[in-house]
Amino acid sequence: MSFPTRRKDMSKKRTIYSALPIVAAAYGEKLGVKVAIGNDDAYTDGKTIVVPNIPDDYPHMDAVWGYLAHEAAHVRFTDFGVERRRGLHAELSNVLEDCRIERAMMELFPGTSQTLNEVARYMAQAGHYEHVTDKEAPASILTGFCLYWLQTKAVGQSVLQPYLDSATPVFERVFPQGVVVRLNALLRKAVNTKSTAEVTSLADQIIKMIEEEKEKEEQKPQNGQDGNNQQNAGGNQPQNSQGGSGNDQNQGPDANGGDQQGKDQKQDDANGKSDPKGQGDQGKSDTDGGSKAGQSQAGGNSDAAKQDAAKMLQQVLNAGAGDLRGDAHDALKAELNRVAQDKGDSSYMTVRSAVNTQDNPAVGKSLVGDVKSTTSKIRTQLYGLVQASQRVAHRNQRSGKRVDARKLHRVVTGDTRVFLKPEAKKRPNTAVHILVDMSSSMAYKAANGKERQDIAREASLAISMALEAIPGVNPAVTFFGGNRNQPVFSVVKHGDTVQNRAGRFGFKATGGTPMAEAMWYAAFELTKTREERKMLIVVTDGQPQSAPACRSVIDLCERSDVEVIGIGVETTAVSGLFQKNIVIDDAAALQRTLFKLMERSLTAFAA
């Protein structure tokens, strides 16, 4: 059997195994989330992750998979119904939640740690992560410090350590010591959060802590003045340490409501060494005269500095969108969207999930009865042909252990090639996926009076039952039709026993011809099979809804050594799509055509 051919002049670099829809579908299946391919829009709606149509030659695909892993963590672990108040609360909640879900994802799927670390590395390289500076709004400094502390210390993304190193001194110069010490202690609680609700509660605790520290700063000027008056009057009473937070600072942070424990933890943890900031800011006031914390403990200007600190903390509490850093992942999404818009392949499609066709045992029994004799005949013929093609042949060579008595006469002439060497034959080792068009036009009658859909389901059942009896052959059958919401229907999956699925072949023809969606699905299923050789056979009676999308997946399959064959039932449309194609003028010839096709294919491979 020969095929008309369509010339190809394309690069061999792109394959079905590296194609965005296939890899994205594999990630989604492994991580337990739904993944869709969009045109130029990256987003998550809480149920489905949309990946924009990034071109195959995009040099940072690891960042794409990192984005996918991060969003998959949100889909799996984030409760999108938990309230987050606008402003500081939402920003803190997002930073804390990113830490929690990435830790949870790494624990569930250890392999994602490398992917998430890679996207962090790329985001730093691309400038999506930015160093914290004194020029930022205080709220941005605080949330930036939280982000880099959590991603470095809790998630383990060491690539962000330089960002934490630069954020820490800025944060400690701008914020009072009480905030510094207590925030470090609160951030350590992030590793123990188990839900989005606990995360938002922790954000509330951080905000409450800032409110408390603001009140302390507001009380310091009067209390500090009282303390000075008492000292000027000669009163040096130790019990006054309980009455004013100004004296608390002089005596050390132990008197500051239990902050000593947080201080100790900060000394042990921050940057892997003790931090002199935790011992108080008495020495800092001389060297960092511009810092809020140092000024709050300085001499004559302490009142004004303390008022400034309180005002600054109030600004943090009132922070709006312009005062906050925002989500760095939004910058990554925007970049991916631009790349997809400029260079994306619009012919790529989402690998759709196939719905199992309804199982009707009565219909299955009837169909098996109708094709039983044909199936038996095809099975016997195919099996015999494959066995014959696999018989071990021999060739003669000059050395060996087994002499070919029929060639001994060669020795007289000096030809020593009288030893036999067996030549092993290849087994079929083939995965075959049969796609059957079940659009509404398949309800038309053929020349023999039967509807095309009846002929197609009987032929696909007969050939798949025959194929599974041959060792090394792994068949699957999928129907396509319906509508855009559900275009693909699984009848027999690779590895299923065909006869046990016979009741699913009763699917009725309906809808259009979503051939491209079906081919992406079949290609994805074939990539998961272990067989060395892979075949995709498409049976159709009309034009696909998207010819460019069909050509895209066909080309990828052919580059990947997946044999793709189109069978046109009373249509020549397949000749414009498939490099290998067969056109049959009568639907009744479909079964015979499939048999001849498999006969040629299996015996040629084994020969």
Secondary structure by P-SEA (a helix, b strand, c coil): cccbbbbbbccccccccccaaaaaaaaaaaacbbbbbcccbbbbcccbbbbcccccccccaaaaaaaaaaaaaaaacccccccccccaaaaaaaaaaaaaaaaaaaaacccaaaaaaaaaaaaaaaccbbbbcccccaaaaaaaaaaaaaaacccccccaaaaaaaaaaaaaacccaaaaaaaaaaaaaccccccaaaaaaaaaaaaaaaaaaaaaaaaaaaaaaaaaaaaaacccccccccccaaaaaaacccccccaaaaaaaaaacccccccccccccccccccccccaaaaaacccaaaaaaaaaaaaaaaaaacccccccccaaaaaaaaaaaaaacccccccccccccccccccaaaaaaaaaaaaaaaaaaaaaaaaaaaaaacbbbbbccccccccccccccccccccccbbbbbbbbccbbbbbbbbbbcccccccccccccaaaaaaaaaaaaaaaaaacccbbbbbbbbbccccccbbbcccccccccccccccccccccccaaaaaaaaaaaaaaaccccbbbbbbbbccccccaaaaaaaaaaaaaaccbbbbbbccccccccccccccccccccaaaaaaaaaaaaaaaaaac
